[in-house]
Amino acid sequence: MGIRLLSMIHNAKQILKRHNNHALKSADQVVPRGHIAVYVGEMERKRFVVPISYLNHPLFADLLNRAEEEFGFNHPMGGLTIPCKEDAFIDLTSRLH
């Protein structure tokens, strides 16, 4: 009975170790509360995390309208995809701060 318990503890430790490694790898995919992840770029897309408050700004709304025209509601990256140059997006978001 004691050997079986030790085996179960060892297996549980292995499962936790794998879970922690997976959690560390996917930690960069976490979006903080009050933010949204968007993918920006014309060919190669880069992921940005922006505050939800940007969605109400007229300049950002213009980008969203362009995204709707190009992709509708079917975004290829699985998240909101904005078809503009990365530099233009960074410039716009820096003005929104």
Residue, then its C-alpha position, 0 to 999 in steps of 0.5 A: m500500500g505504501i509503495r502504491l502511494l509513493s507511485m501516485i505521489h510521483n505521478a502527481k508531481q510529474i503531472l504538475k511539472r508538465h502543467n507548470n512548464h506548459a503554463l510558463k510557455s503560454a504565459d505570454q499569451v495571457v491578456p490582462r483584464g481590461h485589454i484586448a489582443v490584436y494582430v497587426g500587419e499587412m503580410e506578417r502579423k504581430r500581436f499587440v495587447v491594447p486597452i479596451s478603452y481604445l475601442n471607443h476612440p474614433l481613430f481606432a474605430d477607423l482601423l476596426n472599420r477597415a478590418e471589418e471590410e477586409f475580414g468581416f467577422n472571420h479573422p484568420m489569426g483567431g483574434l482581431t486582425i487589423p490590416c495596416k502597417e505595424d508602424a502606423f498602428i504603433d504611431l496611432t496607439s502612441r497618440l492614444h495614450 
